[in-house]
């Protein structure tokens, strides 16, 4: 026998009220969620996500909300908030902020997880416009602010710098993504410092990342092959760096921001991994290199990650 419209509406109202209560608990006191409530929140989130994805044609929203008032010439830097392990869990966030510090360009961090143009983070607001992609942002700011960290490099040095930048960002980065999201997904909520129930949301993201890794090509390899690829990349950086303080010589250039962005994640946000072993034990000059940049440009590292001497 089918339910009457009144009974259906009553059931939906009760379900909505229960969902509302569960979502409120998720953001206030997730430890009080019962297993049933956790499943309800997760299932609802997946349903809503699927509907939004379908309605949007599977495309990321590219229109972003900009501030109504801004200071001309000021950079509003949108980036995920710091965690205990590292000031930013995206290598491109570490890269761009390190560049801003190297170039002595003032900026205001805007912590959050809203995506910018092209569905990317980090991104900036500048003079009422939104800009995405760390590399393109750096090119723009070089022109706008009259910055040139590569001014001492020859054309051949610039070519080598670009090759290393593209290696770590188009190859090494995806190996890190595979390690975090596929091989060690069960540890991700600890790294992100979110309640375990949010793992249900992360599962959805993981599926998208798995498909991206497959399309890139690295996701088609075995675990052993991926680890071998990563190790070759890291050893190549180590060999080229040698005993130099920075990749291209005595002073840092743009490639150091890019390489540090990737390696910093391995040094400080991937303990107990083969990646951490490579950069700290097998190739100790990489750890020394990262510490050198951290000490020079991240004097507020402990403040951002809220570390104390006891934690270190």
Beta strands, then each sheet from edge to edge (+ up, - down):
strand 1: 75-79
strand 2: 108-111
strand 3: 123-126
strand 4: 129-132
sheet 1: 2+ 1+ 3- 4+
end
